[in-house]
Amino acid sequence: MSTVDEAALMPKDAALEALREAVTAYNAERGTVTNTMYVNVVLIFGGYVVFACFIAYLAWTEIARDIVGIVLGVLFFLGTVVWRFALAPAKRFQQTLRDRMLPLVFGFIDDVHYVHGAEPRFIKSMPGKELVARDRSEHGDMIAGRHEGLAFTLSETELVSGSGKSRTTTFKGVIFHFIREQEFPGLLLAVRKPNSFQLFMRDFFGGSAMPLVTSGNPDVDTMLEFRTDRPEAATPLVQGTLAKALDYLATEWRDDVVRLALRSRDCYLLVPSKKNFFELPPVDTPIDFDRHLRPMIRDLVTLLATAQLVNKVG
């Protein structure tokens, strides 16, 4: 499976026409919104900068200097608030575009549903620290629907451990959850293979609670390790189509190692991404279908192709 039939999965003619109309309408409105954004930045944020400089001068010359740092900190914080306020109309305009356009972009998905900022239902049931450590999750855009009978949810997600100065992002990218036709009688994880130090620390603190199985594919086994509480059921899966699916995805998605969890009929693909999966250009840049929208479709098609491959694993 080295290629994806992208043309077969592209939005159909009616959806493409609606999509082009949405792009045309957006580009027509974009100039006015961009001008408003520039005016807001100059008048609102520029005015605040003048005010902040005046307050900072007074703090330096008229107030005890031991609190100048506090005053500057407050002014900086208020500056970020004012900056966001000045850009808010443009941000709302772009989110309105996503609300209108993304269901059209993914028009080849049945029962497609798009939301922003919502926590997907699957996140609470997703396996824990052996897959990826996390205390909480933050979410961006989410697409859900069905493709050739496969029910799935795709969520932009950041998983976080700790808080404050000890805050660590343990995963940032997209989580692709779908329901398999066949049930796996336990838990199977495919995670990044630990380096020597990580392996030493894990063994020092008691090691993994689940046995290790191998795929027999050197490229995959160098990159991933497979842990499961049901080795006898997992081995034929890992040594079959599952390793091929992960190897295929690794060639298509090069940002980092893809992780997978399989529990009962639930499958979770954690795909790291350095970019916003549903990224659109800034409001001062016109949208072009081939440059800005087609890559989104291509990325989703790649994940769907992988999911269909994993779904067929017996």
N, C-alpha and C positions, 0 to 999 in steps of 0.2 A: 504494500500500500504506500506508494511513493508520491502519488499525485491525488489531488482532490478535484472532483468535477464541479468547479466553482460556477460555471455557466448554468448547470442544472439547478443550482440552489439560489441563484440570483433572484431578486424580486421579479414578479411577472410584469407584463407590459402595463397593466392598470396601476399596479403599485408603483412602478417606476415613474409613470406620468404624474401620479399624486406626489411622489417624492420630488420630482423636478419642480412642480408647482410650489411646494413648500420651500425649496431652496430659492426659487425666484422671488417668492414673497419675502423671505428672510433677507436676501441680498438687497431688495428694494427698501426695506425698513432699516437696514443696517446703518446707512449713512446718517439718518436722523438720530438714532440711538448713540452712534459713535460721537457725533457732535455734542449731544447732551452730556456724554461721559466726560469729554474734554472740558466742557464748561464747568461741570461739577468739580473736576480735579483742580482747575485753575481758581475758581471762586471759593469753593468750600474748603478744599485741602490747602490751597495756597493761602487763603485767609487764616486758616488755623496755624500754618507755619509762622506767619507774621505775628499772630497772637502768642504762640509758644515762645518765639524768640524774645518778645517783650517781657513775658513772665520770667523766662530764664535770666534775662538781664536784671530784672528787679530782685530776683532771688539771690543773684551773685553780688549785687551792690548794696541792697537794703536789708537783707535777711541774714540771719546767722548762717555762715557757710557750711556748718556741719549738717544742715538739712538740704543743701543744694542738690545733693545726689538723689534724695527722695523726690524733690520737685521735678528733676529731670526724668526720673523714672515714671512719675505720674504723667508728665507731658508726653513721653514716648508711648505709654499705654493708650492715652487718649488719642494720640496721632494715628495709631493702628485702627481705632474705632472709627475715627473720622474718615480715614482712607477707605475702609470697607463701606461706609455709608455713601461716599462719593461714587463708588463703583457699583453699588447695589442695583441701580436700574439696569445696567448692562448685564450683570450676573443674572437678574431675573429674566431678562430678554433671552439670554442663551439657554436658561433652563426651560423656558417656554418652547424654545426651538427643539430641545431634546424631547419634551413631552409630545410635541407634534410629529417630529421626524423619525425618532428611533423605531416606533412601531412600523413605520413605512420602510425604513432601511431594512428591517428584519421581516419583511412581508412574506418571506417563504416559510415562516414559522406559524404553525396553527395555534389559534387561541393566544396570540402573543400579548404579553402584559408587561408594562414598563412602570417602574416607580423609582424615586430617588430618595436615598437616605433611610430606607426601611431595613430593619433587621430580617433577613430571610429566616423562614421557619426551621430550616435544617441546621442552623448554627448551634442550637442547644444540644442536638443529638450527635453532632460531629465528634469523633473520637478525640481524646484529650492530649495530654502532654507527650505521649509517645509519637503522636503524629506531628504536633506543633504546640509548644508551650504558649499559654495565653491566659490572661486575667479578664480581658474584655475585647470587644470587637467594634470596629467603626466601619460604616458602609456608605458607599456612593451609589452609583447607578445599578439597577437590577433589572434583568430581563428574564421572564419565565414564559414557557409555552410547551408545545409538543412538536416533535419532528419525526416523521415516519413512525409514529406510535411511541416515541421515546419522550416521556415527561421529564423536563429539566428546569433548573433555575441557575442562572449565571449572575453572580454578585461581585462587584468590586469591593474588596474587603481588606482592611488592615487589622491584623491581630497584634495585640499589645500585651506586654508583660511588665509589671511594676508601674510606678508612677513617679512624677517629679524628675529628679536627677537620675533615678534608677530606671526610668521608663525605657523599655527596649521594644522595638518593632520586630516581632518574630516572623511575620509574614506580611507581604504587601503585594497584591496582584488580584487575580480573579479566582473565585472558587466556583467550580462547575459541579453541581449536584444533580444526579439523575437516578431514576429507579430502574433497576435491571429486571429483566424478565425472570431470571433464575435466582434463587436464593443461595447465598453462601452461609454455611452453618457455623458462623463464628466471626472473627475479626482478622482481616488481612491488611497490613500496612506496607507501603513502599515509600521509603524515606531516603534522604541523602545519606550516602555511606559516610560514617564518621571518620575523621582523620585520626592519627595515632594518639594525639593528646586526648581528644574526645572519647576515644575508645578506652583509654587508660582510666579516665575519670569515671566513665560509666561502669567499668568493671570494678573500680575501687569502691563505688557506692552501691554495689550489689548487682550491676548488670541489668539487662533487659529481662522483663518477666516472661517474654514470649520467645519461642524458638525461632531460629533463622532458617530460611529456605533460600535456595539459589535458582536462578533462571537458566543457567547453562549458557547464557549469551554474555561473552566477555565484556562487550561494550556496556550492557545494562548492569552487570554485576559490579563493574568498576565504579559506576555512578550511583547505584541504588542498593539498598539492602531491604530484604523482604522479611517481615516479622509477622507471626500469626499464632493464634492459640489453637489452630486446627491444621497442623502440618500435612496430614494425610490428604485433606481436602484441598489445601492451598497449592501443593506441589504441582499437580497437573495444570492448574490455572497459570501459575507463575512461569512454568516451562512451556506454556502454549502461547495463546494469542495475547495475553496480558503484557508480557515482556515486549512483544512486537509493537503493541499499541503505544507503550511508553517510549520505546526506541523511536518510533515514528514521530511522536509528539516532541521529543527532544531535538530532532532534526529541524522541526518547524518552529520551535519556540526556544530561543537560545539565551534568554535573559538569565535563567538559573535553572536548577534542578526541579522538575515537577514531582510533587508528592501525590500519593493516592491512598485512599482508605476504602475498604470494602467491608460492610457489615450488613448481614442479612441481604436485603435487596437494594440497600442504599449504597451508592458509590459517590465518593468525593474526590474530585481532581483539584489540587491546589497548584495553580499555575502562576509563578512569580512574574511580575511585569514592572518594568521601570517607567512605563508610560501609563497614562490614563486610557483604559480600554475603550471608552466612549469619547475620546478626546476630540473636541472640535476647535477650530482656529479661534484666535481672539476676535472680539466683536468688530475690530477695525480691519479684518481680513475677510474678503468674500469667500463663500464656501464653493468648492469645486467637487463634483461627485467622485471623479476618478482619484483625486488626490486625498480627499478627506473622508469620504464615506465608503468607498469600495474596500479599503483596508480593514474597516470594522467588520464588514461582511466576510471577508477572507479569514479573519481571525476566528469568528464564530463558526464558520464552516469547518475549519481545522479542528476545533474542539468537538463539534458534532460528529465529525468523521471518527475521531478517537473514541468518543463515547459509544458510537455504534459498534466499533470494534470490541471495546470492553464488554458491551452488552451481550455480544455473541459468545463470550467466553463461557464454556460449559462448566 
